[in-house]
Amino acid sequence: MAFITLDRKAFHHNLNMISKQLQSREKIALVLKDNAYGHGLKQVAQIASKYGIGRAVVRTIEEAELVRNKFNYILVLADMPAVLMPAYCFTVNAMEQIKSFPPGSRVELKVDTGMHRNGVPPHLLHHAFEKISKNGLKLEGVFTHHRSADEMGSEYFWQRHTFESVRREALMLAKRYGFPKPRFHSANSAATFRSHEGHDDMVRVGIAAYGCLEMPEGLPQPDLLPILSLWGEKISQRRLNQGERVGYGGCFGADRQMQISNYDVGYADGLLRTASNRYTAPGGEMLLGRISMDNCSFAGEAEQLLIFDDARSYAAAAGTISYEVLVGLNPRLPRKIIE
């Protein structure tokens, strides 16, 4: 059966680099949403916890429940509890959500500083604090999300400036309404490496921890290591004669006699079909013909084929980004931690 390996040493290397950049391991909040970016929620949580990471960010309550014993702080980004769940912090993504949280819920207020996706507009900050107080919620944090930290231009800087204004007002409002000093955070992976100033109380690190951060020329290029590799197991092999074609539609035709092998991984496992006939594996084996639902064909005879060890290379062939490749990997594929 096809499988995935996770390189513990590479993961530690990335966390060490992030800690050095922040001058603190305690500031790291590891983003584990969507099955830890496809890497495997439980496996990544286990490695991170043993390394000493105490904070995690997830998408749902279900994800939080799976790792609740690994971290002392868990922020849920996009789910709301039906009953009081004091073990977690929940995100207030919109003003109208405030009334729906059970009284006593721990919450963090998201502020829209320019992403224009989720969050309360800065001019409604006072109103949000007032409603949170009236509804008996426990405000613990205020945060935002950068829209262009991994791109050249001024957007990163004016969003930081806007959030600094939000921070100052939030500190005054917290005193007025009797909340403790909020936890402030804005930096994602890209923003973490763009500044040493360390204004945030924590950083939400996702793709950098997994080693697939991409930054344009002119921005910092940290020496991070991809931690995930995808492997296929050979189902069959055959000799292809000149002129014979492979797979659906016969879109690959052999120009010579060649040995090909078929592997037990396809687009049902997350191997994006758009890379068909356009990709070469790390060992030099060419992907031949269209990727099927549960199969793909490569030149060569390897019993186990390393399909990719850097999602960025496969993403380039598929015409997308590494995030999409990684989160699309089927959760049923076994994940093995290697040294």
Number of C-alpha atoms within 10 A of each C-alpha: 13 21 20 21 18 24 20 19 15 20 24 18 18 22 25 18 19 24 15 12 18 21 13 13 19 15 21 24 23 26 26 26 22 18 22 24 22 21 25 25 20 17 16 23 23 14 19 22 17 10 15 14 22 19 22 26 23 25 20 18 20 12 20 23 13 12 20 17 11 21 19 13 16 26 23 24 19 14 15 19 16 9 11 14 15 13 15 20 21 29 25 27 20 16 19 11 12 23 14 11 21 17 17 15 23 22 23 24 26 25 27 23 25 22 15 12 11 16 21 22 17 20 11 12 19 14 13 22 22 15 16 23 18 13 17 16 21 19 27 18 22 23 22 25 25 20 16 17 24 20 16 13 10 10 16 18 13 13 22 21 13 15 24 14 12 21 18 10 14 21 16 12 18 19 12 11 14 11 17 13 16 19 15 24 23 23 25 23 21 24 20 23 21 17 13 12 9 16 14 15 15 22 25 22 24 23 21 25 26 26 23 22 21 20 17 10 9 8 15 14 14 17 11 21 21 21 25 27 19 22 21 23 18 22 16 13 18 13 13 19 14 12 12 14 17 17 16 11 9 12 13 18 16 14 12 11 12 13 14 21 23 23 24 20 28 20 18 16 19 19 27 23 16 16 20 21 18 15 22 19 17 15 12 11 19 19 23 26 22 23 23 19 16 14 20 25 28 25 21 20 16 18 15 15 22 19 25 20 20 19 22 22 17 24 21 14 17 19 11 15 17 22 17 16 19 26 18 20 22 19 16 10 16 12 20 16 15 11 9
